[in-house]
């Protein structure tokens, strides 16, 4: 069979970075038109970009690393959209709620990519993932912790350790999302009902003096 694919021109200076972006863009296009990551193979990506697999391996150690990079970028896009929303929100407690909603939205809209990022050890494709994070604030959750701290100052979240509260909030949202992803056939109540109930439970657990109201006098 004659290969009628257009031949890619010889790479010039700076084309290495461009090829990496082309590969990632092709991977995103494949995911957008598929039912899951099973369709995302090295061969499929290379065919779309019209390069040999050897060129792929100049930029990625393998499919796992490539898939992690795609997932990380998709999460970054979600966080960028969230940042635009948060820019117009001054109330810290509302910001905390919006961060949780955005996290779950990302998970349920991108279940395969969420699995890659948060439902494995992470070491199979990114062994140095947390090497530069010496404190909780150094992670992607530092902004959530800052909003929790501000809400504590405003009295809408009870005083405590902001990092610990932010971590538990993340853990609760992760448990919510990961169970829905892992057990899609379980007879859950509606997602809307679950989210509303989780929000109510979380709000009650975190409630600071501004939300609890004045303490009734004792006799």
N, C-alpha and C positions, 0 to 999 in steps of 0.2 A: 504494500500500500504506500502511495506517495504521501509524504507529510506535507499538507497544504497550509499548515499554520504559518502565520507571518514570522519571519526570523527576527529575533531581537538584535538590535545593532550592538556592536562591540562596546563593552563598557568603557566609559571614560572616567576621568577624575571626578569624584563626588557621586558616581553612579551607585556605589555600594549602599550608601544610605538611602538613595532613591529606590533601589531594588528592594530593600528591606520594607520600605513603606508600601511598595507595590504588592509585595507578598501579603502583608497584613491587610491591606485593602481588599485583596482578592479573598482572603480568608473570611473577612467580614461579609463580603458579597455572597459567598457560599453559604454561610450560616443564615443570612437573611432569607435565602431561598430554599432552605432545607427544613427538615423536621427535627434536627438535632446534630450534635457534634460528630456522630458516626459518619456523616457525609464529608467531614473535613479531613481529608487525607493529604499527605504531602504531594502525592501525584496530582490530585485534583487542583491544589493550589498552584503548582508549577505549570500545569496545563493552561490554567487561566492566564497566567503571566507570560506564558511561552518561554520558559527557561527549563533547563535540565535540573533534576533533583539535586545535583551536586552544588548548584548555585544556592539552593535553599539552605544546605548545611553549612555554607559559609557564614550564615547569619543566625542560625538556630541549631541548638544541639540535637533537636528532634521535634516530633509533633507535640509532645507534652509542653516543652518550653514555648513553642509557638502558640499553643492554645492558651497557656497562662497569660502570655503577653496580650492576646486578643481580649481575654476576659478582663484583665487589668485595665485595658484601655476603655472597654465598654463601661466599666465601673467609673472610670474617670469622667466619661461623658455624662453619666448620671449625676455625679457629684458637681460637675460644672453647672448643670441645669438647676440643681438644688441651690447652689451658691447664688444664682440670680434671684431665686425666690427669697432666700434668707436676707438678701441685701435690703429688702423692703420691710423686714420684720424686726422690731426693736425688743419685743417681749421675749425674754430668755426661755421661759417655759414653753411658749409656742414654738420657738426654734428647736427645742429638744424634741417636741412632738413631731415636727416636720422632718427632722433627721430620721426618726424611727420609721415614719411612713415612707420616706424615700428609699430607705434600706430594704424594706419589705417589698416595695414596688419593684425594685431592681431584681430581687431574688425571684419573685413570682413571674416576672416578665422574661427572665433569662435563667431558667432553672439549670441548664447544663453548664453555663458559665459560672453560676453561683456555686455549683458543686466543685468546680475546678478551684475556685478561690477560697472557699470556706468549709468544705465538707471533706477535706482530706488533710493530711499533715502539712502539705505545702512543700515538704522537703523533696518529693519525687521530682519536682521541676524547678524549684527555687530554694536550694539548700541554704542560701544566705539571706533569706527573706527578712529576718528580724535582727540581723547582726548589728545594725546601726541604731537599733532602738533600745537605748539603755533605760529609758523611763516610759511610762504609759503615754506621757505627753508627746513623745517622739513618734508615736504611731499615728495612723490615720484617725484615731479616736480622740486625739488631743483637742480638736475643735468641739467635740461633744462634751468633753470634760469641762472645757472653758464655759460653755453655755450652762452646764449644770452648776458650776461655781457661781455664775452670775445670777442664776435663778435662786440659789441659796441666799445670796446677798439681797435679792429683791423680796425674799420671803415666800416665794411660790414653790420652793422645794425645801423640805426640812434640812436643817444643818447637818453636815456629815462630811465624809471624805468624797470629794467630787470624782476622783478617779475610780473609786470603788463603785459609786453610784452609776457612773457612765459605763463601767464594765458590766454591771448587772443588767443595765438597760440593754446593752448590746447582746448579752447572753439571752435575754428574754425574747428579743426580736429574732435572733438567730434560731432559737428553738422553735418559735412560731413558724418561721419560713422553712426551715429544714424538714420539719415534720410534714408540712403540706407538700413539699417537693418529694420526700421519700415515700410517702404513703398516699398517693393521689386517689387510690380506690377506696380508702377508708371513708365511711359514711359521716364525714364531718358536717357540722352545721355550716351555713353559708360563710364564705370568707368575710363578707361584710359584717356578719354577726360576731364572728370570732375577733375581728379587728376592733370592733366597737367595745367588746367585753374586755379585751386586753388593755385597751386604752383606759377604760374605766378603772380596772384593777391597778394599773400602773399609776394613774393619777391619784388614786386614794392612798396608795402606798407611799408616794413621794410627797404628799400634800404638806406644804409649809404653813406657817401661821396665817398668811394672807388668804389662803384658800380654806383653812379650817374655821376661820372666824374667831371671835373672842371666846376665851375659856369661860364657861359658866361659873358663877361664884359657888364656893363650897360652904356648907353650913355645919 
